[in-house]
Amino acid sequence: MSTRLKRVALHTLGCKLNYAETDTLAQRFEEAGYETIAFNEPADVYVINSCSVTENADTECRQLVRRVKKINPESKVVVTGCYAELKPERLKTISGIDLVIGNRNKFNVVSQVERHAHNEAIQNESVLGPISFQPSYSYASRTRSFLKVQDGCDYNCTFCTIPLARGLSRSASIADVLKQVDTLAQKGVKEIVLTGINLGDFGFGPARDVSMRKTEHFLDLLKALDNCSNIVRFRVSSVEPNLMSDAIIKFIAHSQRFAPHVHMPLQSGSDEILKRMKRRYKSDLYRERVAAIKSLMPHAAIGCDVIVGFPGEHSGYFNETEGLLKELEVSYLHVFSYSERVNTPATALEGKVSVQECRIRSNQLRKLSELKLQQFSAAFHLSQRPVLWEQPHNGKIRGYTDNYIRVQSVNHLNAAGEIQPTTLFWDDEQKAMWALE
C-alpha cells in the first residue's frame, strides 16, 4: 500500500531574487520527500516568501493565510523572507501562521517544519547572527532562470530596509556561479537572468567579512559567463548607475551572449531628492550612463525604477523627475509610491507628501512608461530579433526578444523553449508586438 507524500505549496511576494530563493526552498522540500503543488491546492504545508518592499506586506500575508486556511484548515503555514526578518513579532500575531522564519534561517525551513510537526521547541534565531551566501535559482518556466549571484547591500539609502533584512553585500564565487550555470544548462534553460540585491557590487566571498577585500568583480563575472557555450543568452537585472561603468557597458555591447538590456534604478530626477535619499550619484551621471548605453547599443532596452512622493518632493522636484524621464531614452519605468518603513532615516524627514498626491504622480509616470514602451517597441516594426518563446497558453505563445520586447504569436506554438530569429509586426491598434507570420 503506497503512502501519500506530504504536499507543500509555496508563494512568492516581491523581487526576482525572492523567486529564485522560493524555487530553492521547493527543491529542499522535494529532496526531503515532499510533493510540491500549486498554492491554490490542498497542501500540508504552505510557505509564503515575503517581501519588505511591498507596500502592503502585512495585508498580503493576512489575505494569503486566510485563503490557504480555507483550502486546508489543518495545514501548517510558514512565513519567511524579508518581512519575516524585519517584523517577526507582528507576523506572530496573525491567526493561522504557525512558523515565522527570517532570512537568516530560511534555507533550514524543512527541518524547522519537521521539528514543529513533532512539537519540538524551535530556538529563536539571533537577529545579530551572521548571514552566509546561499546560492539559488528559479526553474519554474523551464526556459528562463533567475540566478542569484549576490545578496545584501552595504549602501544605506534613507528609504530602504534591505540592509536590515538581508545584511551586508556578499556573493558567490565565480567558480560556484559557473557550476550553477552548468546545472541550469543541463536542465535545458536557454536564458539566465543574473539577480542580486546590489548586483554590481558582486565580489565579496560567501562568508563575507567586513575586513575582506574583493578578489573578483562584476566585470570578471560577466567575462567568465560570456565564455559559457552551454547557455545561449544572459541578461543582467538591476545595476546601480554608479556601478554601471563604461567598461561594463562596452563589454555588454560587444559580448557574445549578454542581451542588450539594462535596468538602472533612477529613483528621482531631482538632485536634491537624490541627496535626501543618500543615493550615490546625481542626475547628470544617470544621463551620461543612458547616453553611453545608447551610443554603443541604440537597440538596447533601458528600464528604471522611480519613487514618487519621497519626503520633501514638492511639485518642482517631481517636475524635474518627470522632465528628465521624458528627455531620456529609457524604455520603461517601474514606479513606486514612497511609503514609510520603520527604522529608516526617511521617516524623520520633513515634507510628507499626501497619499492622494502620490497616487496622482504615480499615475502620471505610469502613463509615461506605457507611452515610452510603446514607442520603443514600435520602432522595431518589421525588423528581425531573436525571440525566446515561453509556454503556450490559450492558443497563443509569448516570448521576449533579446532587447526585452514582448512578442506574441499563434503560429509558433511548438517553439516553446527555443530562441528563434523572428520578424516583428507592431499592431498599433492593439499596442502589441506580434511575430509576422
C-alpha positions as CSV (number, residue, x, y, z in Angstrom):
1,M,0.0,0.0,0.0
2,S,1.5,3.3,-1.1
3,T,1.8,6.2,1.4
4,R,0.9,9.7,0.1
5,L,3.8,12.2,0.0
6,K,3.4,15.2,2.2
7,R,2.4,18.2,0.0
8,V,3.9,21.7,0.1
9,A,2.8,24.8,-1.7
10,L,5.0,27.9,-2.0
11,H,4.1,31.5,-2.9
12,T,6.4,34.4,-3.6
13,L,5.9,38.1,-2.8
14,G,8.4,40.7,-4.2
15,C,11.5,40.6,-6.3
16,K,13.2,38.2,-8.8
17,L,15.6,37.3,-6.1
18,N,12.7,36.0,-4.0
19,Y,11.5,33.9,-6.9
20,A,15.0,32.3,-7.2
21,E,15.0,31.6,-3.4
22,T,11.5,30.2,-3.4
23,D,12.4,27.6,-6.1
24,T,15.4,26.7,-4.0
25,L,13.1,26.2,-1.0
26,A,10.9,24.0,-3.2
27,Q,13.9,21.9,-4.1
28,R,14.8,21.5,-0.4
29,F,11.3,20.2,0.3
30,E,11.4,17.8,-2.7
31,E,14.7,16.4,-1.5
32,A,13.1,15.7,1.9
33,G,10.3,13.7,0.2
34,Y,7.6,16.4,-0.2
35,E,5.5,16.8,-3.3
36,T,5.3,20.5,-4.4
37,I,1.9,21.6,-5.7
38,A,0.1,24.8,-6.7
39,F,-0.7,27.3,-4.0
40,N,-4.4,27.1,-4.6
41,E,-4.5,23.3,-4.0
42,P,-4.9,21.4,-0.7
43,A,-1.4,21.2,0.9
44,D,0.0,20.0,4.2
45,V,2.4,23.0,4.4
46,Y,2.1,26.4,2.8
47,V,5.2,28.6,2.6
48,I,4.9,32.4,1.9
49,N,8.2,34.0,1.0
50,S,7.6,37.6,2.0
51,C,8.9,41.0,0.9
52,S,9.6,44.2,2.9
53,V,9.5,46.4,-0.2
54,T,5.9,45.5,-0.9
55,E,3.7,48.4,0.4
56,N,1.0,46.1,1.8
57,A,3.2,43.2,3.2
58,D,1.1,42.8,6.3
59,T,-2.2,42.8,4.4
60,E,-1.0,40.5,1.7
61,C,0.2,37.9,4.3
62,R,-3.1,38.0,6.1
63,Q,-5.0,37.5,2.9
64,L,-2.9,34.6,1.8
65,V,-3.1,32.9,5.2
66,R,-6.9,33.2,5.2
67,R,-7.1,31.8,1.7
68,V,-5.0,28.7,2.4
69,K,-6.7,28.0,5.7
70,K,-10.0,27.9,3.9
71,I,-8.4,25.3,1.5
72,N,-7.0,23.2,4.3
73,P,-7.7,24.3,7.9
74,E,-5.3,21.6,9.2
75,S,-2.3,22.9,7.2
76,K,0.9,24.4,8.6
77,V,1.6,27.9,7.4
78,V,5.1,29.3,7.3
79,V,6.1,32.9,6.5
80,T,9.7,33.5,5.7
81,G,11.7,36.2,3.8
82,C,12.4,39.9,4.4
83,Y,9.2,40.8,6.1
84,A,9.6,37.8,8.4
85,E,13.1,39.1,9.2
86,L,12.0,42.6,10.0
87,K,8.6,42.1,11.6
88,P,8.5,38.6,13.2
89,E,6.5,39.8,16.2
90,R,3.8,41.3,14.1
91,L,3.5,38.2,11.9
92,K,3.2,36.0,15.0
93,T,0.0,37.9,15.9
94,I,-1.7,36.8,12.7
95,S,-4.0,33.9,13.3
96,G,-3.2,30.9,11.3
97,I,0.6,31.4,11.0
98,D,2.5,28.5,12.6
99,L,6.1,29.4,11.9
100,V,7.9,32.7,11.2
101,I,11.4,32.2,9.8
102,G,13.7,35.2,8.9
103,N,16.2,35.3,6.0
104,R,19.0,34.1,8.3
105,N,17.4,30.7,8.7
106,K,15.1,30.4,5.7
107,F,17.1,27.6,4.0
108,N,16.6,25.4,7.0
109,V,12.8,25.7,6.6
110,V,12.3,21.9,6.1
111,S,14.0,20.9,9.4
112,Q,12.1,23.6,11.2
113,V,8.8,22.5,9.7
114,E,9.5,18.9,10.7
115,R,10.5,19.8,14.3
116,H,7.3,21.9,14.6
117,A,5.3,19.0,13.4
118,H,6.8,16.9,16.2
119,N,6.1,19.7,18.7
120,E,9.8,20.3,19.3
121,A,10.8,23.8,20.6
122,I,12.4,25.9,17.9
123,Q,15.2,28.3,19.1
124,N,14.6,31.9,18.1
125,E,17.3,32.8,15.6
126,S,19.6,35.6,16.6
127,V,19.0,38.9,14.8
128,L,22.7,39.7,15.2
129,G,23.9,36.4,13.9
130,P,26.0,36.1,10.6
131,I,24.3,35.6,7.3
132,S,26.1,33.4,4.7
133,F,25.5,33.4,1.0
134,Q,23.0,30.8,-0.2
135,P,23.0,30.1,-4.0
136,S,19.6,30.0,-5.6
137,Y,17.9,29.8,-8.9
138,S,14.4,29.7,-10.3
139,Y,13.4,27.0,-12.7
140,A,9.6,27.3,-12.9
141,S,9.4,28.4,-16.6
142,R,11.9,25.8,-17.9
143,T,13.1,28.4,-20.4
144,R,14.4,31.3,-18.4
145,S,16.0,31.2,-15.0
146,F,16.7,33.8,-12.4
147,L,20.2,33.0,-10.9
148,K,21.1,34.6,-7.6
149,V,24.8,35.6,-7.6
150,Q,24.8,38.3,-5.0
151,D,22.8,39.2,-1.8
152,G,22.7,42.0,0.8
153,C,23.7,45.6,0.5
154,D,26.3,47.9,2.0
155,Y,24.5,51.1,0.9
156,N,22.3,52.9,3.4
157,C,19.7,54.7,1.3
158,T,17.4,56.5,3.7
159,F,14.2,54.8,2.5
160,C,15.4,51.2,2.4
161,T,15.1,48.3,4.8
162,I,17.0,45.8,2.6
163,P,20.3,46.1,4.6
164,L,18.4,45.3,7.8
165,A,16.5,42.5,6.1
166,R,19.4,40.9,4.2
167,G,22.6,42.1,5.7
168,L,25.9,43.1,4.1
169,S,26.8,42.6,0.5
170,R,28.1,39.1,-0.3
171,S,28.4,36.9,-3.3
172,A,29.0,33.5,-4.7
173,S,32.5,32.9,-6.2
174,I,32.7,32.9,-10.0
175,A,33.6,29.2,-9.9
176,D,30.4,28.4,-8.0
177,V,28.3,30.6,-10.4
178,L,29.7,28.6,-13.3
179,K,28.7,25.3,-11.6
180,Q,25.1,26.7,-11.2
181,V,25.1,27.7,-14.9
182,D,26.1,24.2,-15.9
183,T,23.3,22.7,-13.8
184,L,20.8,25.0,-15.4
185,A,22.1,24.3,-18.9
186,Q,21.6,20.6,-18.3
187,K,18.0,21.3,-17.4
188,G,17.5,22.9,-20.8
189,V,17.5,26.6,-19.7
190,K,18.2,28.9,-22.6
191,E,18.4,32.3,-20.8
192,I,19.8,33.2,-17.4
193,V,19.0,36.4,-15.7
194,L,21.6,37.4,-13.1
195,T,20.0,38.7,-10.0
196,G,21.1,40.2,-6.7
197,I,20.2,43.0,-4.2
198,N,23.1,45.2,-5.4
199,L,24.3,43.1,-8.3
200,G,27.0,45.5,-9.5
201,D,28.7,45.1,-6.0
202,F,29.4,41.4,-6.8
203,G,32.7,40.2,-5.4
204,F,32.7,39.6,-1.7
205,G,33.0,35.9,-0.8
206,P,30.2,33.6,0.5
207,A,31.3,34.0,4.2
208,R,31.7,37.8,3.9
209,D,33.8,39.5,6.5
210,V,33.7,43.3,6.9
211,S,37.5,43.5,6.5
212,M,37.6,41.2,3.4
213,R,38.8,42.8,0.2
214,K,37.2,42.0,-3.2
215,T,39.1,39.4,-5.2
216,E,36.5,39.2,-8.0
217,H,34.5,41.9,-9.6
218,F,31.2,42.1,-11.6
219,L,33.0,42.5,-14.9
220,D,35.1,39.4,-14.1
221,L,31.9,37.5,-13.7
222,L,30.4,38.8,-17.0
223,K,33.6,37.8,-18.9
224,A,33.6,34.3,-17.4
225,L,29.9,33.8,-18.3
226,D,30.4,35.1,-21.8
227,N,32.6,32.1,-22.4
228,C,29.8,29.6,-21.4
229,S,28.9,28.0,-24.7
230,N,26.2,25.9,-23.0
231,I,23.9,28.9,-22.4
232,V,22.5,30.9,-25.3
233,R,21.7,34.1,-23.6
234,F,22.4,36.0,-20.3
235,R,20.6,39.1,-19.1
236,V,21.6,41.5,-16.3
237,S,19.0,42.7,-13.9
238,S,19.2,45.9,-11.9
239,V,22.6,47.6,-11.6
240,E,23.2,50.9,-9.7
241,P,24.2,53.8,-12.1
242,N,27.4,54.5,-10.1
243,L,28.4,50.8,-10.7
244,M,27.4,50.6,-14.3
245,S,30.9,51.6,-15.5
246,D,31.9,52.4,-19.1
247,A,33.8,49.1,-19.1
248,I,30.7,47.1,-18.3
249,I,28.6,49.0,-20.9
250,K,31.3,48.3,-23.6
251,F,31.6,44.7,-22.6
252,I,27.8,44.1,-22.9
253,A,27.7,45.9,-26.2
254,H,30.4,43.6,-27.7
255,S,29.6,40.4,-25.8
256,Q,28.6,37.1,-27.4
257,R,25.8,36.2,-25.0
258,F,24.7,39.2,-23.0
259,A,21.4,40.7,-24.1
260,P,21.2,44.4,-25.0
261,H,19.1,45.2,-22.0
262,V,20.0,47.2,-18.9
263,H,17.9,48.1,-15.8
264,M,19.3,51.0,-13.8
265,P,17.3,52.4,-10.8
266,L,16.9,56.2,-11.0
267,Q,14.6,56.8,-8.0
268,S,14.5,60.6,-8.6
269,G,15.5,63.1,-11.3
270,S,16.0,65.8,-8.7
271,D,19.5,66.1,-7.3
272,E,18.1,67.5,-4.0
273,I,15.8,64.4,-3.5
274,L,18.7,62.1,-4.5
275,K,20.7,63.7,-1.8
276,R,17.9,63.2,0.8
277,M,17.7,59.6,-0.3
278,K,21.5,59.2,0.1
279,R,21.9,57.9,-3.4
280,R,25.4,57.7,-4.7
281,Y,25.0,59.6,-7.9
282,K,23.4,62.7,-9.3
283,S,21.0,63.1,-12.3
284,D,23.9,64.0,-14.6
285,L,25.6,60.7,-14.1
286,Y,22.4,58.9,-14.9
287,R,22.0,60.9,-18.0
288,E,25.6,60.1,-19.0
289,R,25.1,56.3,-18.4
290,V,22.0,56.3,-20.6
291,A,23.8,58.2,-23.4
292,A,26.7,55.8,-23.2
293,I,24.5,52.7,-23.5
294,K,22.5,54.2,-26.4
295,S,25.7,55.3,-28.2
296,L,27.0,51.7,-28.3
297,M,23.6,49.9,-28.3
298,P,20.9,52.0,-30.0
299,H,18.7,49.0,-30.0
300,A,19.1,48.3,-26.2
301,A,16.2,48.4,-23.8
302,I,16.8,50.5,-20.7
303,G,14.4,50.2,-17.7
304,C,14.5,52.2,-14.5
305,D,12.9,52.4,-11.0
306,V,11.4,55.7,-9.8
307,I,10.0,56.6,-6.4
308,V,7.3,59.3,-6.1
309,G,6.3,61.2,-3.0
310,F,9.6,61.0,-1.1
311,P,9.6,63.4,1.9
312,G,10.4,66.9,0.6
313,E,9.5,66.1,-3.0
314,H,7.4,69.2,-3.8
315,S,5.9,69.7,-7.2
316,G,9.0,71.4,-8.6
317,Y,11.2,68.4,-7.7
318,F,8.7,66.0,-9.2
319,N,8.6,68.0,-12.4
320,E,12.4,67.7,-12.5
321,T,12.0,63.9,-12.4
322,E,9.2,63.8,-15.0
323,G,11.2,66.2,-17.3
324,L,14.3,64.0,-17.1
325,L,12.4,60.9,-17.8
326,K,10.7,62.5,-20.8
327,E,14.2,63.5,-22.1
328,L,16.0,60.2,-21.5
329,E,15.9,57.3,-24.0
330,V,14.6,54.8,-21.4
331,S,12.2,52.1,-22.5
332,Y,10.0,51.5,-19.5
333,L,9.6,52.6,-15.8
334,H,8.9,50.7,-12.6
335,V,7.0,53.3,-10.5
336,F,6.7,53.1,-6.7
337,S,4.9,55.4,-4.3
338,Y,7.0,56.2,-1.2
339,S,5.8,54.6,2.0
340,E,7.4,54.8,5.4
341,R,9.5,51.9,6.7
342,V,10.2,51.7,10.4
343,N,13.8,52.1,11.4
344,T,14.7,54.0,8.2
345,P,16.0,57.6,8.4
346,A,13.5,58.9,5.9
347,T,10.7,58.6,8.5
348,A,12.2,61.6,10.3
349,L,12.4,63.8,7.2
350,E,10.1,66.7,6.8
351,G,7.8,67.5,3.9
352,K,5.5,64.5,3.8
353,V,3.6,64.1,0.5
354,S,-0.1,63.1,0.7
355,V,-1.3,59.7,-0.4
356,Q,-3.6,61.3,-2.9
357,E,-0.7,63.4,-4.4
358,C,1.5,60.2,-4.6
359,R,-1.3,58.5,-6.5
360,I,-1.6,61.3,-9.0
361,R,2.2,61.4,-9.6
362,S,2.4,57.6,-9.9
363,N,-0.4,57.6,-12.5
364,Q,1.4,60.3,-14.5
365,L,4.6,58.3,-14.6
366,R,2.9,55.0,-15.4
367,K,1.2,56.6,-18.4
368,L,4.6,58.0,-19.5
369,S,6.0,54.4,-19.1
370,E,3.3,53.0,-21.3
371,L,4.0,55.6,-23.9
372,K,7.8,55.0,-23.8
373,L,7.4,51.3,-24.0
374,Q,5.0,51.5,-27.0
375,Q,7.4,53.9,-28.8
376,F,10.4,51.7,-28.1
377,S,8.6,48.6,-29.3
378,A,7.0,50.1,-32.4
379,A,10.5,51.3,-33.6
380,F,11.3,47.6,-34.3
381,H,8.3,47.1,-36.6
382,L,9.3,44.7,-39.5
383,S,12.8,44.2,-38.0
384,Q,14.1,40.8,-37.0
385,R,15.1,39.9,-33.5
386,P,15.8,36.6,-31.7
387,V,12.8,35.6,-29.5
388,L,12.9,33.2,-26.7
389,W,9.4,31.5,-26.8
390,E,7.7,30.6,-23.5
391,Q,5.0,28.0,-22.8
392,P,1.8,28.4,-24.9
393,H,-1.4,29.5,-23.2
394,N,-5.0,29.8,-24.5
395,G,-3.9,29.3,-28.1
396,K,-1.1,31.9,-28.0
397,I,2.6,31.8,-27.3
398,R,4.6,34.7,-25.9
399,G,8.2,35.4,-25.6
400,Y,10.9,38.2,-25.3
401,T,13.3,39.5,-27.8
402,D,16.9,40.0,-26.8
403,N,16.2,43.6,-26.2
404,Y,13.1,42.8,-24.0
405,I,10.2,43.4,-26.3
406,R,7.2,41.3,-25.5
407,V,6.1,39.3,-28.6
408,Q,3.1,37.1,-29.2
409,S,2.1,34.6,-31.9
410,V,-0.5,32.0,-32.8
411,N,1.8,30.1,-35.2
412,H,4.8,29.3,-33.0
413,L,3.1,27.0,-30.5
414,N,5.6,24.3,-31.0
415,A,8.6,26.6,-30.4
416,A,8.4,26.7,-26.5
417,G,11.9,26.9,-25.1
418,E,13.5,27.8,-28.4
419,I,15.2,31.0,-29.4
420,Q,14.3,31.8,-33.0
421,P,15.0,34.7,-35.4
422,T,11.6,36.4,-35.7
423,T,10.3,39.2,-37.9
424,L,8.3,41.6,-35.7
425,F,5.0,43.3,-36.5
426,W,3.7,46.2,-34.4
427,D,-0.1,46.3,-34.2
428,D,-0.8,50.0,-33.4
429,E,-4.5,49.3,-32.6
430,Q,-3.7,46.6,-30.0
431,K,-0.5,48.4,-28.9
432,A,1.2,45.0,-29.1
433,M,4.0,43.3,-30.9
434,W,3.3,40.1,-33.0
435,A,5.5,37.7,-34.9
436,L,5.0,38.3,-38.6
437,E,3.5,35.0,-39.8
